[in-house]
Each structure stands twice: as structure tokens, then as C-alpha cells.
Amino acid sequence: MRSLKILLLEPDPFQLMALHQMLNAIGIYDVLTAPSLGAAKRSLDRRGAVDIAICNPQLKNGEGLALINHLVARRDARSLILLGVVAPSVLADLESLLEESGVQLLGRLYTPVSAVLMRNLLDRYLSSPRRSVSA
């Protein structure tokens, strides 16, 4: 798989490890993992923009939505994959925000995350006309 840079925000250590290992198994090795919003921002400050950010927009304390707003404001991600169940009203607001900002919503994944579905979303990104930040 072509090189991609991915940011993964997941507060649960087991889920974070499982998703990181899944991405590695698919052939994605440039994965910035973050258990919190602060860690995600620090990673972005150190390593720069990512191709794809993966997070649950409904994390407690609003960290998921805050990360998405941060990514959009700073243009730190080209695409987004949503994790977990997202309320329809939140999803509608996110779709509007992403459309206005030019960030592509690749899709949604539910836990337990399927490697096949993850790979399909990554392939969708790679087949889009947008250039990778890693290229």
C-alpha cells in the first residue's frame, strides 16, 4: 500500500493498540497514535498534517469534535474516518463542516472495526484525485 500518514485518536488503550496493529497489518506504518486531544495536537505540531484522521466525534469531554474542528481550522487532515455510532444531528453538522472545509469524509467504522472495511476506506482515499501529504 502506498505510504499514508494517519492520525488515530482513541482514548481506550486496547482499541488504540488494536487499530494501530490493524493499520500496520494493512501496510500503513506512519501512524500517529493519540489517547487524548492534547496528545493529538502535539503529534500534529511535531509531525505535520496527515492524510487521514480517525476518531469518534462523540468522545467524552468533546475531544473528538474538538479534534475535528482543530483539523479543519488548521487544514491538518485531508480526509476523516469516523469511529463509533454518531448521532444523526452531529453527523449532519459534521458533513456540512467538512464539505465547507474541503476535508473528505471517507466513511464510518463501528467497533469492532473490520479490517476489510478499513482497507476499503483507505483504498477509497488512495483512488481519489487528492494527493497524499506523504507523497
Secondary structure, 3 states (H helix, E strand, C coil): CCCCEEEEECCCHHHHHHHHHHHHHHCCCEEEEECCHHHHHHHHHHHCCEEEEEECCCCHHHHHHHHHHHHHHHCCEEEEEEECCCCHHHHHHHHHHHHHHCCEEEEEECCCCCHHHHHHHHHHHHHCCCCCCCC
